[in-house]
Amino acid sequence: MDNLTDVQAPLDTAGQIAFEQSFYIGSYITAILYGMYLFMYFLSNYFLLYSSSDARKESFFYIFYGSLMLILWTIASSCNAIFGQLAWIDHRDVPGGPAAYLTENLSAWYNTMGTVTGICMNFLADGLLLYRCYIIWGSNFKIIALPVLIYFGAMSMAVLLIYESAIPGASFFAGDAISFGVPYFWMTIGLNIITTSLICGRLLSVRNRVRSILGEQYCQTYTGIVACLLESALPLTVFGIVYVILYARNSPYAFCFVQIWADFCAISPQIIILRVSIGKAWSKDTVASVSHLVFDHHTEKRNGMHDSNDVGLDRLGISLPREASQGTDYSTVDSPSRSTKGRGIAV
């Protein structure tokens, strides 16, 4: 009986089991999202590589950006895979079992590397979102001045978070790391909320103006609700809010959501790149053309002149088949494959 008692060692605590479940579930969801990313990545590159020669230079930027995200995500996922293998397979016999190994090695070099790559993915995603906001607001730097300050403030907090979590014996989810981690995540989430609001507000405002001039059928492609959500990377914001609440409460399930949040740091920009590659994202020319149309419309209205929708579209530089005027989708507008010399970079 004594030997049997020795064999039946106490199971992990409820918190330890919850942490392991969070790690396990998050890893599987990450694997699914990683596959989705690969599909969008190769599809985007296909359209970008087969774009016209005039747009090829602009396309290379998006290919490089997506490839860099893919490399960072692969490194982060590999680090988590190594951590899981060491805890559940290679060192499952350490005193305290896998739970003890997970707790004691949160500051290991591979976890630090995973943290660094995840934060780099976040700043790349926020950088593209800031640039999207800058473009959609007509290259007005004053609009993004506050978000840029928040961006660099979050970056400073991220550096301190990495330092504190890399100290031997430290933990990303406890101790001094949380003191810097919570401000960092709230700042980056706040940045996403601000840019999301600015982008959606701008798109909806332009939608109303274009609808009053050309009608409903000509504003759905670029300014629909779906476009607002995709352009502003709303999923990244939502998962970030859920994660930061769990992280601040030191919940064991925070590990699952930090993995999903980091996944969307790569997926959200790739959705934008995919929209660029198929010609559904706003560009500098889109903003300039819509503004020009609205200005001309009001000028001619004051002068007693009225143009038809087709004339307005001609001013936008949009060439549509005849049936498009009946409300069909003209999603190929601003597509890299139809770019011409002198056009702005499609973003």
C-alpha positions, 0 to 999 in steps of 0.5 A: 500500500505504501508503494501504491501511495507513492505511485499515485502522486498528486495531480497538477493543481487546477491552475496548472492544468488550465495553463496546459490546456490553454497552451495546447488549445492555443497551439492547435488554433494557431496551426489552423490559422497558420494554414489559412495564412499560407493560403492567403500568402501564396494567393496574394503573391500569385496576383502580385507577381502576375501584375503589370510591369509598371506595378511590379515594384510596388508589388515587391513591397507587399511580397517582402512584407508578407514573407517577413511576417511568415518568417516571424510567425514560423519562428514563434510557432516553432518556439512554442512547439519546442517548449511543448515537446520539452515539457510533455515528452523530453522532460516529463519525468522532472520533479513536479512533472510537465507543469513544473517544467513549464513554470520553471522555463518560461524565461528560457531562450526559446520562449524569449525568442518567441516573445520577441518575434510575436512583438515584432509581428505586432509592431509590423501589423500596427505600422501597416495599420497606421499607414493605411489610416494615413493613406485613407485620410489623404496623407494627412499626418496630423490625423495619425500624430497621436497614434504614432506617439502611442506606437512608440510608447508601446514599443518602449514598454515592449522592450522593458517587457522583453527584458523583465521576462528574459531574466532567469527564473522570471515569467512572462505571465507574472511578476515585474513583467506584468507591470510593463506588459499590461501598459504595453498591451493596453497601449497597442490595443488603444492604438488599434481602437483609435486607428479602427475608429479613424478608418471606419469613420473616414470610409463611412463619411466618404461612402455617404458623399459618393452615394449622394453623387453616384448612387448606392451601387458605386460605393459598395466595393470600397466603403461597405461595412465589410471593407471597414472591418477588413481595412481596420483589422478589427479582429486584431483589436477584438482578440487583443482586448480579450487577451489583455483583460485575461493577462491583467487578471493573471488568468491561466487562459491568457496563454491561449489568447496571446497566441491567437492575438499574435496570429492575427498580427500576421493575418490582418495585414495579409488580408489587407495585402490580399485586398490590394492584390485583387484591387479592392483596397484603397490607394492614394489615387482612390482618395484623390479621385473621390475627393476630386469628384466630390469637389467638382460635383459641388462646384458644378452644382453651384454653377447650375451644372449637373453631370451624369454618373458616368461622367463622374466616373470618367473624372475618377478615371474608372472605366466600366463596362456598360453593365457596370452602370447597372450596379455590378461590382467593379472590383478590378479598379486599382488592381495592380494588374491594371496599374498604369504609369504615374499611379500611386502605390496601391495600399 
